[in-house]
Amino acid sequence: MYILDAGNDRIQRWWPGSTYGVTVAAATLSSPRGIAFDPSGNLIVADYSSHRVVLFPVAC
């Protein structure tokens, strides 16, 4: 599961049963507001304060 954490400007991946998440996108984000995945599995983020859409390759 991917969690958008707008207050900390990051996206985290949480595995089932885990007690913590792993940050997969953070350094370039400023108030992320939405996430989606393209057909190839890449993470697409709506970066609100930067007025842009960012694509992050995601390794499965």
PDB file of N, CA, C and O in Angstrom:
ATOM      1  N   MET A   1       0.835  -1.147   0.000  1.00  0.00           N
ATOM      2  CA  MET A   1       0.000   0.000   0.000  1.00  0.00           C
ATOM      3  C   MET A   1       0.899   1.235   0.000  1.00  0.00           C
ATOM      4  O   MET A   1       1.931   1.267   0.670  1.00  0.00           O
ATOM      5  N   TYR A   2       0.491   2.248  -0.759  1.00  0.00           N
ATOM      6  CA  TYR A   2       1.230   3.507  -0.798  1.00  0.00           C
ATOM      7  C   TYR A   2       0.436   4.568  -0.050  1.00  0.00           C
ATOM      8  O   TYR A   2      -0.769   4.716  -0.256  1.00  0.00           O
ATOM      9  N   ILE A   3       1.117   5.302   0.819  1.00  0.00           N
ATOM     10  CA  ILE A   3       0.489   6.332   1.645  1.00  0.00           C
ATOM     11  C   ILE A   3       1.085   7.688   1.281  1.00  0.00           C
ATOM     12  O   ILE A   3       2.303   7.862   1.276  1.00  0.00           O
ATOM     13  N   LEU A   4       0.213   8.642   0.977  1.00  0.00           N
ATOM     14  CA  LEU A   4       0.640  10.009   0.715  1.00  0.00           C
ATOM     15  C   LEU A   4       0.643  10.750   2.054  1.00  0.00           C
ATOM     16  O   LEU A   4      -0.389  10.842   2.720  1.00  0.00           O
ATOM     17  N   ASP A   5       1.787  11.267   2.438  1.00  0.00           N
ATOM     18  CA  ASP A   5       1.952  11.996   3.697  1.00  0.00           C
ATOM     19  C   ASP A   5       2.249  13.456   3.356  1.00  0.00           C
ATOM     20  O   ASP A   5       3.409  13.864   3.301  1.00  0.00           O
ATOM     21  N   ALA A   6       1.188  14.241   3.125  1.00  0.00           N
ATOM     22  CA  ALA A   6       1.356  15.624   2.678  1.00  0.00           C
ATOM     23  C   ALA A   6       2.047  16.484   3.730  1.00  0.00           C
ATOM     24  O   ALA A   6       2.808  17.385   3.379  1.00  0.00           O
ATOM     25  N   GLY A   7       1.798  16.226   5.013  1.00  0.00           N
ATOM     26  CA  GLY A   7       2.405  17.019   6.077  1.00  0.00           C
ATOM     27  C   GLY A   7       3.912  16.882   6.144  1.00  0.00           C
ATOM     28  O   GLY A   7       4.606  17.801   6.580  1.00  0.00           O
ATOM     29  N   ASN A   8       4.420  15.740   5.713  1.00  0.00           N
ATOM     30  CA  ASN A   8       5.867  15.499   5.717  1.00  0.00           C
ATOM     31  C   ASN A   8       6.452  15.449   4.309  1.00  0.00           C
ATOM     32  O   ASN A   8       7.608  15.065   4.134  1.00  0.00           O
ATOM     33  N   ASP A   9       5.667  15.834   3.307  1.00  0.00           N
ATOM     34  CA  ASP A   9       6.129  15.913   1.910  1.00  0.00           C
ATOM     35  C   ASP A   9       6.762  14.618   1.424  1.00  0.00           C
ATOM     36  O   ASP A   9       7.882  14.624   0.912  1.00  0.00           O
ATOM     37  N   ARG A  10       6.042  13.499   1.586  1.00  0.00           N
ATOM     38  CA  ARG A  10       6.613  12.219   1.168  1.00  0.00           C
ATOM     39  C   ARG A  10       5.516  11.219   0.802  1.00  0.00           C
ATOM     40  O   ARG A  10       4.343  11.390   1.134  1.00  0.00           O
ATOM     41  N   ILE A  11       5.949  10.172   0.105  1.00  0.00           N
ATOM     42  CA  ILE A  11       5.116   9.017  -0.200  1.00  0.00           C
ATOM     43  C   ILE A  11       5.805   7.816   0.436  1.00  0.00           C
ATOM     44  O   ILE A  11       7.014   7.639   0.286  1.00  0.00           O
ATOM     45  N   GLN A  12       5.040   6.995   1.144  1.00  0.00           N
ATOM     46  CA  GLN A  12       5.613   5.804   1.762  1.00  0.00           C
ATOM     47  C   GLN A  12       4.926   4.546   1.245  1.00  0.00           C
ATOM     48  O   GLN A  12       3.742   4.558   0.907  1.00  0.00           O
ATOM     49  N   ARG A  13       5.696   3.462   1.190  1.00  0.00           N
ATOM     50  CA  ARG A  13       5.155   2.143   0.859  1.00  0.00           C
ATOM     51  C   ARG A  13       5.091   1.344   2.152  1.00  0.00           C
ATOM     52  O   ARG A  13       6.070   1.270   2.894  1.00  0.00           O
ATOM     53  N   TRP A  14       3.935   0.747   2.415  1.00  0.00           N
ATOM     54  CA  TRP A  14       3.723  -0.102   3.593  1.00  0.00           C
ATOM     55  C   TRP A  14       3.381  -1.494   3.108  1.00  0.00           C
ATOM     56  O   TRP A  14       2.473  -1.666   2.295  1.00  0.00           O
ATOM     57  N   TRP A  15       4.097  -2.484   3.596  1.00  0.00           N
ATOM     58  CA  TRP A  15       3.822  -3.879   3.266  1.00  0.00           C
ATOM     59  C   TRP A  15       2.796  -4.428   4.249  1.00  0.00           C
ATOM     60  O   TRP A  15       2.771  -3.992   5.400  1.00  0.00           O
ATOM     61  N   PRO A  16       1.951  -5.366   3.839  1.00  0.00           N
ATOM     62  CA  PRO A  16       0.963  -5.952   4.750  1.00  0.00           C
ATOM     63  C   PRO A  16       1.640  -6.512   6.004  1.00  0.00           C
ATOM     64  O   PRO A  16       2.642  -7.222   5.914  1.00  0.00           O
ATOM     65  N   GLY A  17       1.088  -6.189   7.161  1.00  0.00           N
ATOM     66  CA  GLY A  17       1.613  -6.688   8.425  1.00  0.00           C
ATOM     67  C   GLY A  17       2.785  -5.914   8.990  1.00  0.00           C
ATOM     68  O   GLY A  17       3.238  -6.208  10.096  1.00  0.00           O
ATOM     69  N   SER A  18       3.296  -4.917   8.247  1.00  0.00           N
ATOM     70  CA  SER A  18       4.456  -4.171   8.744  1.00  0.00           C
ATOM     71  C   SER A  18       4.020  -3.125   9.771  1.00  0.00           C
ATOM     72  O   SER A  18       2.851  -2.743   9.826  1.00  0.00           O
ATOM     73  N   THR A  19       4.960  -2.677  10.570  1.00  0.00           N
ATOM     74  CA  THR A  19       4.684  -1.659  11.580  1.00  0.00           C
ATOM     75  C   THR A  19       5.324  -0.314  11.234  1.00  0.00           C
ATOM     76  O   THR A  19       5.272   0.623  12.030  1.00  0.00           O
ATOM     77  N   TYR A  20       5.920  -0.222  10.061  1.00  0.00           N
ATOM     78  CA  TYR A  20       6.514   1.026   9.603  1.00  0.00           C
ATOM     79  C   TYR A  20       6.496   1.058   8.082  1.00  0.00           C
ATOM     80  O   TYR A  20       6.400   0.018   7.430  1.00  0.00           O
ATOM     81  N   GLY A  21       6.589   2.257   7.525  1.00  0.00           N
ATOM     82  CA  GLY A  21       6.632   2.418   6.081  1.00  0.00           C
ATOM     83  C   GLY A  21       8.023   2.780   5.608  1.00  0.00           C
ATOM     84  O   GLY A  21       8.865   3.226   6.388  1.00  0.00           O
ATOM     85  N   VAL A  22       8.252   2.584   4.323  1.00  0.00           N
ATOM     86  CA  VAL A  22       9.520   2.937   3.688  1.00  0.00           C
ATOM     87  C   VAL A  22       9.248   4.111   2.750  1.00  0.00           C
ATOM     88  O   VAL A  22       8.370   4.029   1.891  1.00  0.00           O
ATOM     89  N   THR A  23       9.985   5.188   2.909  1.00  0.00           N
ATOM     90  CA  THR A  23       9.803   6.360   2.058  1.00  0.00           C
ATOM     91  C   THR A  23      10.324   6.060   0.658  1.00  0.00           C
ATOM     92  O   THR A  23      11.479   5.670   0.486  1.00  0.00           O
ATOM     93  N   VAL A  24       9.459   6.245  -0.343  1.00  0.00           N
ATOM     94  CA  VAL A  24       9.844   5.974  -1.730  1.00  0.00           C
ATOM     95  C   VAL A  24       9.975   7.256  -2.547  1.00  0.00           C
ATOM     96  O   VAL A  24      10.571   7.240  -3.623  1.00  0.00           O
ATOM     97  N   ALA A  25       9.431   8.359  -2.055  1.00  0.00           N
ATOM     98  CA  ALA A  25       9.552   9.643  -2.741  1.00  0.00           C
ATOM     99  C   ALA A  25       9.437  10.743  -1.697  1.00  0.00           C
ATOM    100  O   ALA A  25       8.495  10.760  -0.905  1.00  0.00           O
ATOM    101  N   ALA A  26      10.404  11.667  -1.698  1.00  0.00           N
ATOM    102  CA  ALA A  26      10.338  12.739  -0.707  1.00  0.00           C
ATOM    103  C   ALA A  26      11.110  13.988  -1.109  1.00  0.00           C
ATOM    104  O   ALA A  26      10.548  15.083  -1.106  1.00  0.00           O
ATOM    105  N   ALA A  27      12.362  13.850  -1.449  1.00  0.00           N
ATOM    106  CA  ALA A  27      13.281  14.991  -1.565  1.00  0.00           C
ATOM    107  C   ALA A  27      12.768  16.108  -2.466  1.00  0.00           C
ATOM    108  O   ALA A  27      13.050  17.279  -2.211  1.00  0.00           O
ATOM    109  N   THR A  28      12.030  15.775  -3.501  1.00  0.00           N
ATOM    110  CA  THR A  28      11.618  16.797  -4.462  1.00  0.00           C
ATOM    111  C   THR A  28      10.166  17.223  -4.318  1.00  0.00           C
ATOM    112  O   THR A  28       9.684  18.022  -5.120  1.00  0.00           O
ATOM    113  N   LEU A  29       9.454  16.711  -3.317  1.00  0.00           N
ATOM    114  CA  LEU A  29       8.026  17.001  -3.195  1.00  0.00           C
ATOM    115  C   LEU A  29       7.757  18.178  -2.262  1.00  0.00           C
ATOM    116  O   LEU A  29       8.486  18.418  -1.300  1.00  0.00           O
ATOM    117  N   SER A  30       6.676  18.909  -2.584  1.00  0.00           N
ATOM    118  CA  SER A  30       6.234  20.016  -1.750  1.00  0.00           C
ATOM    119  C   SER A  30       4.709  20.003  -1.720  1.00  0.00           C
ATOM    120  O   SER A  30       4.059  20.469  -2.656  1.00  0.00           O
ATOM    121  N   SER A  31       4.151  19.477  -0.656  1.00  0.00           N
ATOM    122  CA  SER A  31       2.699  19.337  -0.480  1.00  0.00           C
ATOM    123  C   SER A  31       2.061  18.428  -1.527  1.00  0.00           C
ATOM    124  O   SER A  31       1.165  18.857  -2.253  1.00  0.00           O
ATOM    125  N   PRO A  32       2.512  17.177  -1.612  1.00  0.00           N
ATOM    126  CA  PRO A  32       1.874  16.249  -2.551  1.00  0.00           C
ATOM    127  C   PRO A  32       0.409  16.062  -2.173  1.00  0.00           C
ATOM    128  O   PRO A  32       0.078  16.001  -0.989  1.00  0.00           O
ATOM    129  N   ARG A  33      -0.476  15.971  -3.177  1.00  0.00           N
ATOM    130  CA  ARG A  33      -1.908  15.889  -2.909  1.00  0.00           C
ATOM    131  C   ARG A  33      -2.602  14.690  -3.534  1.00  0.00           C
ATOM    132  O   ARG A  33      -3.718  14.359  -3.135  1.00  0.00           O
ATOM    133  N   GLY A  34      -1.982  14.033  -4.497  1.00  0.00           N
ATOM    134  CA  GLY A  34      -2.631  12.891  -5.128  1.00  0.00           C
ATOM    135  C   GLY A  34      -1.612  11.946  -5.713  1.00  0.00           C
ATOM    136  O   GLY A  34      -0.545  12.364  -6.162  1.00  0.00           O
ATOM    137  N   ILE A  35      -1.951  10.645  -5.707  1.00  0.00           N
ATOM    138  CA  ILE A  35      -1.067   9.650  -6.311  1.00  0.00           C
ATOM    139  C   ILE A  35      -1.881   8.734  -7.210  1.00  0.00           C
ATOM    140  O   ILE A  35      -3.073   8.511  -6.998  1.00  0.00           O
ATOM    141  N   ALA A  36      -1.204   8.216  -8.211  1.00  0.00           N
ATOM    142  CA  ALA A  36      -1.788   7.246  -9.141  1.00  0.00           C
ATOM    143  C   ALA A  36      -0.640   6.432  -9.714  1.00  0.00           C
ATOM    144  O   ALA A  36       0.530   6.751  -9.499  1.00  0.00           O
ATOM    145  N   PHE A  37      -0.984   5.380 -10.443  1.00  0.00           N
ATOM    146  CA  PHE A  37       0.018   4.552 -11.108  1.00  0.00           C
ATOM    147  C   PHE A  37      -0.315   4.469 -12.583  1.00  0.00           C
ATOM    148  O   PHE A  37      -1.482   4.347 -12.955  1.00  0.00           O
ATOM    149  N   ASP A  38       0.717   4.535 -13.436  1.00  0.00           N
ATOM    150  CA  ASP A  38       0.487   4.369 -14.867  1.00  0.00           C
ATOM    151  C   ASP A  38       0.478   2.875 -15.193  1.00  0.00           C
ATOM    152  O   ASP A  38       0.751   2.059 -14.313  1.00  0.00           O
ATOM    153  N   PRO A  39       0.168   2.496 -16.443  1.00  0.00           N
ATOM    154  CA  PRO A  39       0.101   1.074 -16.802  1.00  0.00           C
ATOM    155  C   PRO A  39       1.406   0.305 -16.580  1.00  0.00           C
ATOM    156  O   PRO A  39       1.382  -0.919 -16.448  1.00  0.00           O
ATOM    157  N   SER A  40       2.534   1.001 -16.538  1.00  0.00           N
ATOM    158  CA  SER A  40       3.823   0.340 -16.304  1.00  0.00           C
ATOM    159  C   SER A  40       4.145   0.202 -14.821  1.00  0.00           C
ATOM    160  O   SER A  40       5.166  -0.388 -14.469  1.00  0.00           O
ATOM    161  N   GLY A  41       3.293   0.735 -13.944  1.00  0.00           N
ATOM    162  CA  GLY A  41       3.518   0.638 -12.509  1.00  0.00           C
ATOM    163  C   GLY A  41       4.291   1.796 -11.913  1.00  0.00           C
ATOM    164  O   GLY A  41       4.618   1.775 -10.726  1.00  0.00           O
ATOM    165  N   ASN A  42       4.591   2.815 -12.719  1.00  0.00           N
ATOM    166  CA  ASN A  42       5.289   3.991 -12.203  1.00  0.00           C
ATOM    167  C   ASN A  42       4.348   4.824 -11.340  1.00  0.00           C
ATOM    168  O   ASN A  42       3.148   4.888 -11.606  1.00  0.00           O
ATOM    169  N   LEU A  43       4.886   5.453 -10.322  1.00  0.00           N
ATOM    170  CA  LEU A  43       4.122   6.281  -9.402  1.00  0.00           C
ATOM    171  C   LEU A  43       4.027   7.698  -9.959  1.00  0.00           C
ATOM    172  O   LEU A  43       5.041   8.302 -10.308  1.00  0.00           O
ATOM    173  N   ILE A  44       2.815   8.222 -10.041  1.00  0.00           N
ATOM    174  CA  ILE A  44       2.570   9.585 -10.517  1.00  0.00           C
ATOM    175  C   ILE A  44       2.035  10.388  -9.337  1.00  0.00           C
ATOM    176  O   ILE A  44       1.080   9.975  -8.680  1.00  0.00           O
ATOM    177  N   VAL A  45       2.655  11.537  -9.071  1.00  0.00           N
ATOM    178  CA  VAL A  45       2.297  12.344  -7.903  1.00  0.00           C
ATOM    179  C   VAL A  45       1.899  13.748  -8.346  1.00  0.00           C
ATOM    180  O   VAL A  45       2.600  14.380  -9.135  1.00  0.00           O
ATOM    181  N   ALA A  46       0.763  14.231  -7.831  1.00  0.00           N
ATOM    182  CA  ALA A  46       0.368  15.625  -8.007  1.00  0.00           C
ATOM    183  C   ALA A  46       1.041  16.420  -6.894  1.00  0.00           C
ATOM    184  O   ALA A  46       0.696  16.278  -5.721  1.00  0.00           O
ATOM    185  N   ASP A  47       1.997  17.249  -7.269  1.00  0.00           N
ATOM    186  CA  ASP A  47       2.797  18.022  -6.313  1.00  0.00           C
ATOM    187  C   ASP A  47       2.221  19.443  -6.252  1.00  0.00           C
ATOM    188  O   ASP A  47       2.578  20.306  -7.053  1.00  0.00           O
ATOM    189  N   TYR A  48       1.339  19.662  -5.300  1.00  0.00           N
ATOM    190  CA  TYR A  48       0.507  20.863  -5.228  1.00  0.00           C
ATOM    191  C   TYR A  48       1.292  22.176  -5.177  1.00  0.00           C
ATOM    192  O   TYR A  48       1.091  23.040  -6.030  1.00  0.00           O
ATOM    193  N   SER A  49       2.167  22.337  -4.211  1.00  0.00           N
ATOM    194  CA  SER A  49       2.871  23.615  -4.044  1.00  0.00           C
ATOM    195  C   SER A  49       3.837  23.923  -5.182  1.00  0.00           C
ATOM    196  O   SER A  49       4.144  25.086  -5.443  1.00  0.00           O
ATOM    197  N   SER A  50       4.314  22.885  -5.854  1.00  0.00           N
ATOM    198  CA  SER A  50       5.228  23.091  -6.983  1.00  0.00           C
ATOM    199  C   SER A  50       4.489  23.205  -8.311  1.00  0.00           C
ATOM    200  O   SER A  50       5.110  23.454  -9.345  1.00  0.00           O
ATOM    201  N   HIS A  51       3.165  23.025  -8.293  1.00  0.00           N
ATOM    202  CA  HIS A  51       2.340  23.143  -9.500  1.00  0.00           C
ATOM    203  C   HIS A  51       2.841  22.241 -10.620  1.00  0.00           C
ATOM    204  O   HIS A  51       3.079  22.689 -11.741  1.00  0.00           O
ATOM    205  N   ARG A  52       2.998  20.951 -10.292  1.00  0.00           N
ATOM    206  CA  ARG A  52       3.518  20.020 -11.291  1.00  0.00           C
ATOM    207  C   ARG A  52       3.034  18.601 -11.003  1.00  0.00           C
ATOM    208  O   ARG A  52       2.498  18.303  -9.935  1.00  0.00           O
ATOM    209  N   VAL A  53       3.240  17.756 -11.978  1.00  0.00           N
ATOM    210  CA  VAL A  53       2.999  16.319 -11.847  1.00  0.00           C
ATOM    211  C   VAL A  53       4.349  15.640 -12.003  1.00  0.00           C
ATOM    212  O   VAL A  53       5.087  15.926 -12.946  1.00  0.00           O
ATOM    213  N   VAL A  54       4.678  14.732 -11.072  1.00  0.00           N
ATOM    214  CA  VAL A  54       5.990  14.086 -11.055  1.00  0.00           C
ATOM    215  C   VAL A  54       5.818  12.586 -11.232  1.00  0.00           C
ATOM    216  O   VAL A  54       4.931  11.985 -10.627  1.00  0.00           O
ATOM    217  N   LEU A  55       6.665  11.976 -12.061  1.00  0.00           N
ATOM    218  CA  LEU A  55       6.652  10.532 -12.271  1.00  0.00           C
ATOM    219  C   LEU A  55       7.877   9.923 -11.606  1.00  0.00           C
ATOM    220  O   LEU A  55       9.005  10.361 -11.831  1.00  0.00           O
ATOM    221  N   PHE A  56       7.638   8.899 -10.778  1.00  0.00           N
ATOM    222  CA  PHE A  56       8.717   8.165 -10.125  1.00  0.00           C
ATOM    223  C   PHE A  56       8.680   6.721 -10.594  1.00  0.00           C
ATOM    224  O   PHE A  56       7.657   6.057 -10.429  1.00  0.00           O
ATOM    225  N   PRO A  57       9.769   6.209 -11.176  1.00  0.00           N
ATOM    226  CA  PRO A  57       9.815   4.782 -11.515  1.00  0.00           C
ATOM    227  C   PRO A  57       9.760   3.962 -10.225  1.00  0.00           C
ATOM    228  O   PRO A  57      10.433   4.285  -9.246  1.00  0.00           O
ATOM    229  N   VAL A  58       8.958   2.906 -10.234  1.00  0.00           N
ATOM    230  CA  VAL A  58       8.814   2.060  -9.052  1.00  0.00           C
ATOM    231  C   VAL A  58       9.266   0.656  -9.398  1.00  0.00           C
ATOM    232  O   VAL A  58       8.734   0.033 -10.318  1.00  0.00           O
ATOM    233  N   ALA A  59      10.245   0.161  -8.663  1.00  0.00           N
ATOM    234  CA  ALA A  59      10.698  -1.223  -8.836  1.00  0.00           C
ATOM    235  C   ALA A  59       9.850  -2.115  -7.945  1.00  0.00           C
ATOM    236  O   ALA A  59       9.680  -1.831  -6.759  1.00  0.00           O
ATOM    237  N   CYS A  60       9.319  -3.191  -8.508  1.00  0.00           N
ATOM    238  CA  CYS A  60       8.463  -4.098  -7.733  1.00  0.00           C
ATOM    239  C   CYS A  60       9.274  -5.167  -7.057  1.00  0.00           C
ATOM    240  O   CYS A  60       8.717  -6.018  -6.362  1.00  0.00           O
TER     241      CYS A  60
END
